[in-house]
Amino acid sequence: MDMLRPIKATVLTGLLALVSPAFAQDTGQPRAAAGSPNATSTIDGRQLPSPPPAFGGVIKEQALQSEPWWPPRVTPPDGAPNVLLILTDDAGFGVPSTFGGVIPTETMDSLAAEGLRFTNIHSTALCSPTRAALITGRNHHSVGFGVISEQSTGYPGYNSIITRDKATIGRVLLENGYATSWFGKDHNVPAFQSSQAGPFDLWPTGLGFEYFYGFVGGDANQWQPNLYRNTTPIYPFDGNPEWNLVTAMADDAIAHITDLHQIAPDKPFFVKYAPGATHAPHHPTKEWVDKIAAMDLFDNGYEALRQTIFENQKKLGLVPQDAKLAPWPADKLKPWDQLTETEKKLFIRQVEVFAAYAAYSDHEIGRVIQAIDDLGKLDNTLIIYINGDNGTSAEGGPMGTPNEVAWFNGVAEMPAETQMKWYDVWGTEETYNHMSAGWSWAFDTPFDYFKQNANRLGGIRQNMVVSWPQKITDKGGRRDQFMHVIDVMPTILEAAGLEAPLEVDGILQSPIEGTSFAYTFDKANADAPSRHRTQYFEMMGQWALYHDGWLLSTKVNRMPWETPGKPNPDPLNNQVLELYDLTKDINQTTDVAAQHAEKVEELKAIFIEEAKKYQIFPMDASVTTRLAQPRPNITAGRDEFVYTRPMTGLPQGDSPSILNSSYTITAEIDVPEGGAEGMILTSGGRFGGYGFYLKDGKPVFLWNMVNLERIAWEGPDVLAPGKHTVAFDFEYEGLGAATLAFGSASGLGKGGTGTLMVDGKPVASKEMKHTLPMILQWDEAFDIGSDTLTGVNDADYKPPFPLTAKLEKLTIKVNRPKLSDADIAKLKDAMLKASD
């Protein structure tokens, strides 16, 4: 390897000589006396960290004859703006009032009035892939995020690992003198690297963000989140039932920005602000729910809402007057006039809570912006406010759900009568709620379909507002050029007068794949052609290609709440292809593939080239079954786990999985005089998981089946003082996750028999007809000795429920099913038949 260093150095030197800092406003010379304590310098930024400057003072044998010289502090070019990058979650084009929606988003409205509205920016159709693309300026497969990390597989485009040749916007700005921070959702830590054992190089603090306050994973209970400050779990909500993360993260961001200003007022900041809203669970405060409910926005149903939004968009000039909507998908989403009165009542409650969540989040964003204004920094702050990392989510299914974890485990359509049990507490800590997909279809107006649909604009078309008072003079203007989230990083760099680095930490960087849209800030370029001409889209086998106004896309073959038993084995070719001329048909209502067969072939060939270039292959059409795939976490390859002291906060992705397996959990405890109670072991929480605990002195093992049913084994006798061994043994009857290698989920979620034992003797035995097939509640932890966040059974205990017996040893043994030759032959035969 050492032999390559001179070659690499020569290549880098040549590259550096070819590139000039096109936007730098500084020559790189110190701005104060060279070597003085307050000397600063702007670097060219092409090699990061910048090589240390040569000592410019004088060194003699005596200090009195020597001259000190301090290396200059690195600062961005003169005039480089502060940057506030805002990204909301699961929000389609028709959500904000700024773009024709009925939900009041006053902050976005006011920014649009002072800045620019962008109508044609695109996402990847799913959460963490969009976020990875946003912070790296590269396509999501290029940075390992072809899907979310919880679905990652062992291929470069899908392993959820942002490699070191693709430095983030945070890292680049940090090395160029910015203060960098990240608030809210972080869905880019690999699920198998999210524990206290690290590594932490793919956490925000390892990706160039000096400060992180938020949660790790796809979503979080906003009342009791799995919250971190940097890499340390924190629990500010304990004992404070009114606490909500939406407000708390605004408070923390305001405090952080204010502290930076007080300490170093001339140092620019970069803040990535990513609220959990409006991803499920929808958790606004009661104040906001009451405010939205009083507006009666949704009483006429989702079809009427869709039409209202569409007419608003026509009035705003966002869609042509002769534009039309695609037909309502009545075969998938029951028309409003066919719903029962109970369903209508429930659905209105669902959407009012969603709308309150969106309005509440926008209001809190406004508080952060107001704080920047109060510090006198707003004029030179570039604010990029993107509505949604994908289209509105339909993962609540046609009926919505009080518990999104249920959907991930196959419970897709819970009857309204069952859901009404939670009607009065919808949106509180007692629900992990989502709304009917009928509302989601409406909120993606003028487009159709949803999050996950990379082949439909409803899944990938977002909108955005940009404000920069000092530079953008076309106040209230609109920009319609085609853009993608990969364009944001190069835009920020251009605004700051910085080049993308060629080398970071000695590693040559892959090129930025996005295209800066800073040219659109100039009013003279309001109608300039888009500089981003070609863009692929792919998500779980659904794909599309945009090129110069044309959109080639696969025909939708499943709704997001539908999980095919047999995924499409050839998603590249086994598809119906549709073609749309977006210059005449902005929302994919007229398929012209039959009239332009040559264009279809041309664009498919371009897609294949893009797929090869950006690591899309091998394409995979599987959906929830990917959740059960093996990954290289710290438990991989192990079947026995031993613990000798209490421990809490171990994330699901790095904890022992007992799903779809036989297992034995054994606890050796010492009960004190007077008896004992408390949690021995739990994984998950109120919305799905298990717990092994002492209740009133008796051992209990309980499975929480996504908050719909609880199956418990309880010992008949109180444990006497002294040493005891309590154990739970489960014999699984299915083939297990190994069937996934053959494209089959048949081994998942099967039943088995559980037996509770005390000191080697069975005390309770019970059959479970079904088990959880995919996942426990992901924002909860694996805890030993107490229970963090929510409990698996509120009727039995309230967290933290510490164990008052002494835990001497806890052992978990997992016996994962092994396929026989006959099993393998049968699965292979089924896979071949599915491919025919």
N, C-alpha and C positions, 0 to 999 in steps of 0.2 A: 504493500500500500504506500510506503514511503516513496517509492520510485515514481508514483503518480503526482506527487506534490509539485515538483517543478513544472510539469506539464500544465496542471491545473492553474498554478500561479500565472503562467504565461498566457493562458486562455483568458483568465480574469482580467489581467492587465490590458489585453487587447480589447476586451469588451468595455472596460471602463473608459478607454480612450475614445471609443466610438460614441459614447453616450454623453450628452451634456445636460446639466440641470436646467431644463427649459423654463421652469417657472420660478426658480429661486430668485429672490429679490436681494440677495446678499452674495458677495464674492467669496465668502468663506474667511475673510479677514476678521480678527477680533474687533468687537465694537467698543471696547475700552482698551486702556493701555495694555499692551501685551504683557502677560505674566502677572497682572495685578489681580487681587482677590476677586474683583468683580468683572473680570474679562469674560466675554462670551464669544461664541463662534458658531456659525452655521456650517454644517458639514454637507458634503455633496450627497451623502446618504446611500451611495451605491454599494458600499461595503459596511455591514453592520455587525457588531458595534464598530464604530469608526476606530481605526488604528490610533493608538495614543500619539500625541504630537511629541516631537523631539523637545527636550529640555532647552529653554531659551535663555536661561540665566547664566551665571558664572559661578563655578565651584573652585574655590581655593582651599588650602589646608585650614584656613581660619574663617569662621563665619563672618567676621567683621570685614574681611576682604572679598567675600563672596556676594553674589546678587541672587536673591530668591526669584523664582518664576513659577507661577501657578498655571496648571493646564486650564484653558478656558472652558467654562461651562457650556455645554451644547444647548443651543436654542434653535427653534425653527426660523425660517426666513421672516424678515420684518413683515408685519401685517398678517401673518398666518392666523386663521380664525380659530376660536374655540369651536368644538364640534359636539353637537348633541344628536346622536343617532337613535331614533325611536322605532321600535318594531313591535306591533301588536300581534296577537295570536289568533289563528282560526277565524279570520274576518274577511268576508268577500267584498266585492266591489260596491254592493248596495247597502253596506252597514252604516257608514258615517253620513251625517247630514250634509257634509261638504260635497258629497258626490251623489246627492239625490235621495239618500236614505231618510228614514223618519226618526232614527235615534239621534238625539241631540249630542253633537260632538263640538261643543263651542270652542274648545282649544284649537282643534284642527281648522274650524271655520275661520277663526281670527288669524291664524298663521297663513291660511290661503289668501285672505284679504290683503295681507302685507307681503306675501311672497308669490309662489307659483304653484298651481295645481298640475300634477302629472297624471295622465289618464291611461298610460300604456306601459307600465312597468310590470314585470312578471316574476313569479316565484317558481319553485320546483314542484309544487303540489303537496308538499309535506314539511313538517316543522323543522327538525334538525337539519335536513338537507338544505333547506333555504338558508338557515342560519350559518351553516358552514360556508356556503357560497358567499353570503353577505360579508363575512369577516375576512375572507381570503381573496376575494376577487377572482376565484376560479370556480369552475362548474362543480356541482356537488359530487359527481362520481370521481372527478379529479382529486378530490380531497377525502375520498373514502366514505362519503355519505350518500350512497345511492338510495339508502333507506335510513330510518332512525336506528340509533345504536342498539336498541333492544331487539332489532331484527337483523343485526349484522351477521355477515357470513364471511368465510375466509378467502375473499378475493379483494384485490386492491381497490376496486370501486365501491366495495360494500363493507369494509372492515371497521368503519367508523374511526379511523386513525388519520388525523391530519398530520402528514409527514413534514419533516423539518425543512424541506425544500419549498414549502409554501407558507411563508411567514404571514401572520395576520396583520390587519390594519392596526391593531393595538400594539403589536411588537414594533412595527415600522415607525409609528408616531412616537412611541416611548423612546426609541433610540435617537429620534430627532428632536427630543427635548420637550415632549408633551407629558402632562400628567394623565394617566389612562385609568379608566375604571369601568366596571360592568355591574349593572343592577338588574335583578330579576331573573328571568329564566335562562338557564344554561343547559341546553340539550345537546352539547357537543363533547361532554366528557364520555368516553366509552363506558358503557354500563358495567364493564368488567374492570374498570380502573377507578371506581368511585368510592372506595373504602378508605379507612384511616391508614391503610398500609400503602396507599398510593399505587403507582407513581403519580405525581401531581403535574407533570409536564404538559398534560392536555387539559388541565383545569384552567380557568381564566388567568390565574396568577402565573401559570406556566406558558401562556400564549401571548404574554405581553401586556396584560391588564394588571396594574399594580394593586388594585383594590377590587374585591368582589363582595357583593351583598346580594344573595339570591338563593335560588334552589337549583338542584341538579336533577335533570330528568325531564320527561315530557310535560308533566303538569304537577300541580301541587294543591292540596287543600289550603285555601287562602286564610283559613282561620287557624290552622295548626300545620304549617308547612315544614318540610324537611329543609330547614333554613341554614345557610352557612355564611359566616364572615370569613372571607378568604377560603381556608380549607377546614375551618373549625365549626362544628355544629353549634348553633345557638338556639335558645328557646325564650325569646322575649315575650311570647304570648302566655307563658305559664302564669296563671292567676289573674289574667286580664281577658275576660270573655269578649270585650268590645274590640280587641285588637284585630286588625285585618292587614294582610301583607300589601294590598294595593296602596293603602295610606302609609304604611310603615316604610315601604321602599322609597316612596316620595320623600318622606321625612329624612331617611338616611342619605339619599342623594343630595337633598338641599343642604344637610349638615356637611357632607363631604365637599361639595362645591364651595360652600361658604368658608370652610376651613382652608381650602386651597387658596382662596382669594386673600384671606387674612394673612396667611403665611408667605405666599409667593404671588402677589397680585399680577405680576407680569408674565407668569407662566401659563401658557394656554392649556386647556383641558380637552380631553376626548372622553365623552361619556356614552357608553352603549346602554340604552335604557329599554328593557324588554319585559314588560309586565306579563303576568300570566293570563290576563284577559285578552281574548274571550274564549280561551280554551276551557273545556270542561275540566273540573267542576266550576259552574258559574256561581261565584260567591261574592255578591255585592252586599253592602250594608242595607239594613231595613229602610233607612232614610231614602236611599236611592230606589229601592223597590217601590216604596210608597209614591215617590215622585213620578216614576214612569207609569205606575198603575193608574194614577189620577189622570193621565193624558189620554187614556182609552185609544191607544194606537193600533191595537190588534184585534179588536172585537169582531171585525168582519172577516177574519180568517186570512190564511196565507196566500191564497190566490189574489184576493183584493189588495193585500200588502204589496205583492209583486207588481200589480198594475199601477198602484200609487207611486212606487219607486220609479217605475219605468216612465210615467208621465212627468215626474219631477226631473228625471234625467233629460228628457226632451226639452223641458223648459230651460234647463241650464245649458243646453247645447251639447251635452255629453254624448248623445246619440242622435242620428239623423231623424227628422220628423217622419220619414217613411219607414223607419226601422220596425221590425216585428219581433215578437217573442216566440220562442219555440213552444210547441204545445205542452200543456201540463202533463206530467207522466202519471196519468191516472191509474195505470196498472201497477205502479210501485208506491205512489203516495195518494191515499184516498182523498178525493175532493172534499172541500170543507162542508158542503151541504150534505154529504153522506156520513159525516161523523155523528156520533151520539152526543147528547148534551153533556154527558160526563167527559167525553173525550175533548169536546170544545173547551170546557172549563179548565181541564188539566192543561191543554196545549197553550191556552192563553197565559196561564200562570207560568209555564215553562219559558215562554218567549219574553214575558215581562221581566223575569229575572235575568235572562240573557241581555236584554236591552239595558237594564239597570247596570249590569256589570260593565258593558261597553261605555256607557255615559259616565259612570263612576271613575273608570280608569282614565278616560280622556280628561276629566276634571282634575285628577291628581297629577297628570302630566302637565296640565296648566299651572299647577302650583310650582312645579320645578322650573318651568320657563319664567314664571313671575319672579322667582328667587334670582334667576340669572339677570333679569331686568333690574331688580332692586340693587344688584351689585354693580350696575352700570356696564354690564358686559354684553348685552343683547345685540347691540349694533354690529359687533364683530363676532357673532356666534352663528355658525352655519347649522341650521336645524333641518334634519331630514327625518320626516315623520311618515313612515310606511304603514299603511293600513293592511295588516294581515301578512303572515308568512305563507299563506295558502288560502284557498277559498274557505267558505264557512263549512264547518265540520258537520257531516251527516252521521257520525258514529253513534249518535243516539238512536238511529233507526227511525222508522216511520212513527213509532209511538213515543220516542224520547225515553228517558230512563232516570230513576233516582240514583243510579249507581253505574257510572261508566265502566267500572271494573267488570261488571257483569257482561257488558258487550264483548270485552276482550276474552271472556271465557265462554262465549257462545250463546249468551242469553240476549237475543237481539230484539225481541218484540214482547215486552212485558205489558199485559193488559192494563187499560186505564184504571179499572176498578182496583187492581193491586197497587198501582202507583198512587192512588188517592190517599193512601195511608200516610204519605209524606207531603200532601198538598200544603198544609199549614206551615211546614218547616222547609219548604223548597228553597234551596240556596243557602241554608244555614249549615252548621257543622254536621248536621245529621244526614246530609245528602252529599253525594258525589255526582251531581245532576247534569243532565244534558237534555236538549230539547228535541222535539219532533223534526225530522229531516225536511218536512214541508216548509218550515220557517227557513231552514238553511238554503233550500232551493230559491226561495224568495229573496234572501239577503245576497245572493250572487247575481241578481239582476244588474244589467241586461243579459247576462250570460246564464248558462245552465250547468247543472251538475255541481260537484263539490270538491272539497279537500280530497286528496288521493287521486283525483281524475286529472292526470297529466295530459290527457288527450282532449280536454275540454277547457275552454277559457274560464268557466266558473271555478275550476280548480287552480288555475295558474295566473289569472289576470288580477292584479292588485291596483291600488292607486296610492298616491303619495303627495305630500305637500313639502315644499322646500322654502325655507325662509333664511335670508342673509341680508338684513337691512342695509348694511354698508355696501353691498355689491349688487344686489338684485333691485333694479329700479322699476321693472315692469310689474308693479304691484297689482295683484289680482289676475295676473296673466295665466294662460293655460298652455301646456305643452303636450303634444300627442305623439311624439316620436317613440318608436319601439325601444324598450329598455328591459333590462333584466337585473336582478339583485346583484349579479356579479359586476355590474357597472358602478356600484356604489363606492367600492374601495378606490378604484382609479380616479373617481370624481373627487373624493376627499383629498387624495394626494395632490391632484392638480390644484385644488382650491388652496392647499397649504403651501404650494410651491415646491413640492417634493417629488423626487423620482422614486419609482419602485426599486428596491435594492436588487443588485445582481448576486450578492452573497450575504448570508446571515450566519453567524457563528461558524464561518469557514465552509458553509454548504452552499453550493451554487443553487440559485432559486429558479424554479420553473416560471415561465412567463405568466404575467397577469392575463387572464382570459377575457376579462370584461373590457368595456369601452367607456371612457369618461363621458358623462353627459354635461360637464361644466359648460360646454359651448352653448347650451340652451339657456343659461342664465342671462345671456345677452339678448335684449329685446330684438335685435336685428336678426337673430337666429330662431325666432319663435316658430317659423314654419320651415326651418332647414330640414333637409332629409335626415333620417336617422342614420347614425354612424354604426349602429349595431344591426347588421343585416341578416345574420343567420344565427339561429338558436335551436338547440334540440331540447326536448323534454322527455323524461322517462320516469315512471314510478310503478314498480311491481308489475311490469309487463305491459302497461299501457304507455303509449309513446306518441310523440308528435314532432314535427319539424317546422319551424318558421323560417321562411326565406323570402326576402324582398316582397312582403305583402301577402304571400301565399302561406297557408297552413295545411300541411298534410297530417292527418291524425288517424289513429285507430278508432274503430267504432267501439263505443262503450259496451262491455260484455259482462259487467257486474256493477251493482251499486256498492258504495263503500261499506255498508253494513252486511253485505253478503260475502261469505268466505267460501270459495269453491272447494269442494272436497277433493277434486282433481284439478290442480292448476294447469293452465295452458302449457303444454310441454315445449312449444316453439313460439314464444310471443313475438319474435321478429317477423315470422312469415305466416303463422297461422292466425291471420287477422283480416278483417274487412277494413280496407283503407278508404278514408274519406278525404275530400279536398275542398278547401274553402278559400275564396278570394276575399281577404279581409279588407281590401280597399273598397269593396262594394257591399260586403256583408260582414259587419263588424262583430256579430255574435253567433257565427256558425249556424245559421238557419237553413242555408241552401248548399247541399253537397253537389259539387260540380265534377266529381271524379270521372263520371262516365263521359263527360264532354272533353276531358283533358287527360286522357290516359298517358300520354307522353310526359306530361308534367308530374303525374303520380310517380312514374318510374324514375324520373330525374330527381325528385325530392327524396324518394326512398334511398337512392344511391348516395345522396348527400348525407342522409341520416346514418347510413352504415359507416361512412367515413368518419362522421362525428363520433359514432359509437366506438370505433377502433381508437380514435385519438384520445377520447376522454374516459376510457376504462368502463364503458357501459356493459361490455361483455364480461362474463356470461349473463344474459338476461334471465330473470327469474320472476314468474308470475305468482308465486305463493305469497300469502298475506299473513294471517295470524299464526300459521304454523311455524313461521320463522322465529316467533318468540320462544319456541321450545328447542331451537337448535343449540347444540353445544358451542361454547365460546371459551376463549383462553383466560377465564377468570382464575382467581387464586384457589378456587375449589376444583378446577378441572383435573380430572384423573384421580381424584381422591374419593374414597368411599367411607372413610372414618374421620371423625372430627372430635377433638377432645378439648374441653374448656375447664379451667379450674378456678375461675373467679368471675364475678359479674362483668358484663361488657354490654354496652348499648350503642345503637347508631350504625350498625353494619348494614349497608344498603343491600337490597334484594339481589342486584346483579353480582355481588361479591360474597354472597352467603350460600351455605349449603342448600341445594334444592332437593326437596323430597317429592316433588310432583312426578306422577307417572312412574312411581317406583315403590318397591317394598322398603321399609325402614324400621329401625328400632331406636328410640330415644330413651336413654337411661340416665337418671339423675340420682347421685348419691348425696344425701342431705343429712344434716344433724338437726333435729327438732329440739328447741329449747324447752325448759319448763314453762308451762302455761300454753304450749301449742304454737303453731305457726300459720302464716298465710303468705300469699304473694306469688309473683310471677317467677317461674323457673325458666321458661323459654317461650318466646313468642316471635312470630314472623308475620307481618301484615298488620291489619287493623280493622276498623269498623266496617270496611267495605270489602273485605276478603282476606282470610289468613287463618292461622291456627295459634292456639295458646296451650301451654302446659303449666298448671298453677295449682296452688293450694287455696281452697275456698272453705272457710270455716273449719280449717284443719284437715279437710279431705282432699285427696288428689283429684284433679279434673284435667282431662284432655279434651279440647274442643276445636272443631272445624267450623269456621264461619264461611258459609257458602254464599258469598257475595251479598250478604246482608238480607238474603231471602229466607234462609234456613240456617239453623245452628245444630250441629250434631255433636253431642257430648257423651263422654264416658266418665262416670264419677264413682269413686270408691265409696263403699258404704260406711266405712269407719274413719273416725278421726285418728290421725297418726299420733301415737303416744310419743312422749319425749324420748329422744335418743336417735341413734343412727337408723336410717331407712334407705332402701333402694326402691325408687318408683320408676316405672318404665311404661312406655307405650309402644306396642309392636303392631305394624300394619303389613298385611299381606296383599299385595296388589295383584289383580287378576288380568291385567292387560299386557300387551306386548311392549309398551313403553315408547319413548321418543325415537328409538332406533328405526321405527317404520317411516319416519320422515325422510330418511335417505332414499326411500323408494317412492317419494311423492305421495305418501299416504299418512293421514292423521288417525288411522284406525287404532293405533296403540295408545292414544291419549284419552284421559278423562274417564277411564273405566273404573269399575268399583273394586271393592276389596273388603277385608275384615280386619277391624281394629280390636286390640285387646289391651286393656289397662292392667298392669300388674303391680303389686306391692310386695316387696321382699320375696320376689320370685313366684308369688302365687297370683293367678288371674283373679281379678275382682270385678271386671266388667268386660263384656265382649259384645260387639255390634257390627252389623254389616253396613257398609256404605254402598249404595247402588251406583253412585257416580262420584267422581272426584274432580277437583279443579284441573282443567287440562293445560292451561297456558301460563297463568301468571297470578301471583298474589298482588295485593295492593302495592303498587310500585313506589309510592312516595312514603311508605312506612318502612321500618327497619327490622332487622333481626336483632332481638334484644335478649340478654341473659340477666336475670336477677331483678329486673324491673321492666316497665313497659313505657316507652316514649310515645308521644303523640296520642293517637286514639287506641282504645282497647278493642279486642275481638268480641267482647260481650259486655255491653254497658250494664246489663242486668246483674252481672256477677261482681264487677269491680270497676273502679275508676283509676286510670293511670295517675301516678307511676306505679302504684301497687308493688312496692319493694318486697322482696322475699325476706321474711324474718327468720327463716331457718338458715343455717350455714350451708352454703353450697360447696361441697368438697370436690365433686367431679361431675361433669355433664358429658355424655358421649352420644354422638349421633352416628349410626351406621346405616348406610344406604346401599341397598341391593337392587341395582338397576337391571331390568329384564334383559335377557340375551336371546336373540333370535335363533331358532333352530334352522337347520337346513330346509326343512319343510316350510317353515314360515317365510324364509327368504325366497324360495321358489314360488310360493303363492303371491308374494308381494311383487316380484319381478313380472310374473304373468299379468297381474292387474295393471302394472305400469305400462307394459307393452300394449295391452288392449286400450288403455286411455290414450296412447299415442297414435292409434290407428285413425 
